[in-house]
Amino acid sequence: MEDENSHNSSLILLGRSFLRITKTEIDVHTRALTMKFNGEIVDFNIFNVIDHLKYIFWGNNETLLVIIVKKLDRCAG
């Protein structure tokens, strides 16, 4: 991963709207988030980035939780 201060770094929003645009599986037992982009399967362990998470709430009555992540590491395995 690039340095978080890099001009090429970007944020990733993890919310229902984002997850709906791609094939996404969330396995709470293995703590893995699996997404498929253009035929490539990408696995992430969301708990590896827990220190980097920021949360916001959108929608009516602010009931839609959105997680904003600056850095994601691929899952081992």
N, C-alpha and C positions, 0 to 999 in steps of 0.2 A: 504494500500500500504506500501511497505517496505521503509525504509530510502533510499534516493537516493544515498547515499554513500555505501550502502550494496554491498557485493560481489555478491549477487544474482540478483541485479537490472540489467536491460538490456534496450537497446534502441529499439524503434519501428519506422520503416520507413513507412511513409504514402505517397505513390506515386503510379502512375498507375501500375507499375510492381507488387508492393506488393498487391494492392487492387484487381488485376486481379486473384490472387491465391486463393481467398476466395470469398464467396458471400457477397458483400458489397453494402449498400445503404447509400447515403448521402442526408439528408433532410435539405435543406438550410433554410426552414421556421421554423423548430423546433431546428435547429442547432445541429442535432444529426448525428452521424456516427454509423451505425449498421453493425456489422460483424458476420458471422456465422462460427464457428470453431468446427469441429467434432460434429455437431448437437446442439451445445450450441450457443445461440444468445447473443452477447455482445454489449451493447450500450454505446457510449461515447459522451460527449458534448465537442467538440474540443475547444470551447471558454473558458472552465474552465482551460485550460492549456496554454493559450496564452502567459503567461510570460515565459514558459518553452520551447517555440518553437525555433528551429533553422532551417534555410532554406539553401538548396543547389540547384544548377541547374545542370542537367545532360543532355546528349544527344547532338545531332548536334546543334551547335550554342547556347548551354546551354539553351534550351527551355523547358526542362522537369523539373518542380518544384517538389522537394521532401522535405517534412516536416519531421524533425527528432524530436521525442518526447521522453523525458526521463521519464515522469510521466503522466499517464492517470487516470482520475477518472471516475467511472461509472456514467451514467446519473441517475437522480432521476426519478422514475416513472416506 
